[in-house]
């Protein structure tokens, strides 16, 4: 089983417009609403690749049933810690150049009691899992060390994958996580500088490994991705596809990587599958994830090389 932990679910409203003009009236050409959250996206991706997927995290009384219905429809088992209030709404604005502008809400507060309940739920569920995915932002009133606490609550032999940013990421490293998946902007944030060359990128990845991560999967957007454990490093270039939306590409990468890790695949296959899923994801609109046929088509076109 692959367990996905989503602390901050979101209703994602993706709006397509001709051109975003700040301070002026903008008219929407098309709107897509999805019931999302980074780890929930990954949970659906795992299921679409044939994995046994289970989702947990915080959920809210208002709108929460819509998330459960969506997960049930996808065949993802789920159990949440429920809170009063509303699920946050994130707005994704895509113009005719496929330029993405995001406006993300914070999420309503979660009590200390419910924070502890989720830690206990992960402790209960994780012995049955081979991989545990933890990703996304944190709701209001949840401290930056919460991912560290979640990772430490994992029991058994499950490999922990963390996808978050800033202090939330760096604090989680000392829990000895199996993999982290920053994108280039997030890695530059940790490094404190712009990373222009592959050597600079790898050196920044090695810093994350020195601080506790066993592996780093670095997403480079349309360029592909790098996977390194500090000793062996690999690069996989993406392939050109028609871009509908880049939202959810990283979550799809984690889903495919998790399935490969569960199957005991080597790093070449982990990276190739991750890039195939991430690339397939950007061909779908809104935060809709990849579909298996597109994933397999792209997988056959891409190759891995030493970085």
HELIX and SHEET records of a PDB file:
HELIX    1   1 UNK A   38  UNK A   48  1                                  11    
HELIX    2   2 UNK A   64  UNK A   74  1                                  11    
HELIX    3   3 UNK A  112  UNK A  126  1                                  15    
HELIX    4   4 UNK A  146  UNK A  153  1                                   8    
HELIX    5   5 UNK A  166  UNK A  173  1                                   8    
HELIX    6   6 UNK A  184  UNK A  191  1                                   8    
HELIX    7   7 UNK A  198  UNK A  210  1                                  13    
HELIX    8   8 UNK A  221  UNK A  223  5                                   3    
HELIX    9   9 UNK A  249  UNK A  262  1                                  14    
HELIX   10  10 UNK A  267  UNK A  281  1                                  15    
HELIX   11  11 UNK A  292  UNK A  299  1                                   8    
SHEET    1   A10 UNK A  77  UNK A  78  0                                        
SHEET    2   A10 UNK A  53  UNK A  62  1                                        
SHEET    3   A10 UNK A   2  UNK A   6  1                                        
SHEET    4   A10 UNK A 131  UNK A 135  1                                        
SHEET    5   A10 UNK A 159  UNK A 163  1                                        
SHEET    6   A10 UNK A 179  UNK A 180  1                                        
SHEET    7   A10 UNK A 215  UNK A 219  1                                        
SHEET    8   A10 UNK A 224  UNK A 228 -1                                        
SHEET    9   A10 UNK A 233  UNK A 237 -1                                        
SHEET   10   A10 UNK A 304  UNK A 306 -1                                        
SHEET    1   B 4 UNK A  30  UNK A  36  0                                        
SHEET    2   B 4 UNK A  10  UNK A  16 -1                                        
SHEET    3   B 4 UNK A  88  UNK A  94  1                                        
SHEET    4   B 4 UNK A 100  UNK A 103 -1                                        
SHEET    1   C 3 UNK A  77  UNK A  78  0                                        
SHEET    2   C 3 UNK A  53  UNK A  62  1                                        
SHEET    3   C 3 UNK A  81  UNK A  86  1                                        
END                                                                             
